[in-house]
Each structure stands twice: as C-alpha cells, then as structure tokens.
Amino acid sequence: MTTTLTLLVGLFFSGLTSATLLPGTSEAALAALVASGDHALWLLVIVATAGNVLGSVVNWALGLYVDHFKNRRWFPISPDQLDRASRWFTRYGLWSLLLAWLPIIGDPLTLFAGVMRVRFIPFLILVTIGKAARYAMIAGGATFLISAFGS
C-alpha cells in the first residue's frame, strides 16, 4: 500500500472508532494530516466523515437490537436509563441527530436513534451533515492556525 493510502485508511478507521465506544482520535489525525500539507483538504474531510458516519451506523444498528439485551445482568444500561433516553429522544426528535458529532452525547444519540427505530436514510443524512461540518471546521481551523503561525 502506498503511504498516502495507508494514511487515508488510518484516518478512516480513526473516524470509525471515534464514533463507537472504542477510543479514537480522528480530530488529531485529521489536523496532523492537514498540517502535513500533502493531501487535499476535501479528501481528508470526506475520508474522516465517511469513517465516522460508518461508526455511527454501527451504533444505530446496535440500537435496533437493544431490546434483546436490556434485561440481561451484564447489560451496561439500566431500563430506567433507557426510558429516560427514549423520552429525551422523543422530545427533541430526529433533528437532534445533527448533534451526533458532539463529544459524550453524540455516540449515545446514534445508538438511541436505532432504539427509536429512526429510518436509515434520514438518520444517515442528518448524521453526515453534522459530522461533515465538524470535520470541515477542524480542517479549516488547522489550515488557519498553520497559515497564522507557520508549520
């Protein structure tokens, strides 16, 4: 694999893991690749977004099956927590998925979208918009800092 392809695959998987319960550092990886100046910004934003959205799709799919596990002793979320999250999602609705990029609440939001049986296409569109905007802002911010302070 070429170095460029390896870096892009790494960015993709960093984005993917960042959207799941696994640790990821997609923002730092994106900023580092922007700082290198070796890649087109649009390509980096698309790759990071694609990985991160795929991670959110994994969460959504897991949410579809939460009911099968919620009464198991090892399940990490209590029935009360599930009910509260469901009421919150019902209150704020589908448009809250535009906030799926936020730390701490973003990943559970995508999981509860699955629990609430949000249709896949609206889910995909809203999550992609939010996550693409975040990565575009990170890439733009990194570009600004590099131009302001040198590399």
Helices and strands as residue ranges (DSSP letters): H 3-18, H 26-36, H 41-64, H 66-69, H 79-92, G 94-99, H 106-115, H 120-149
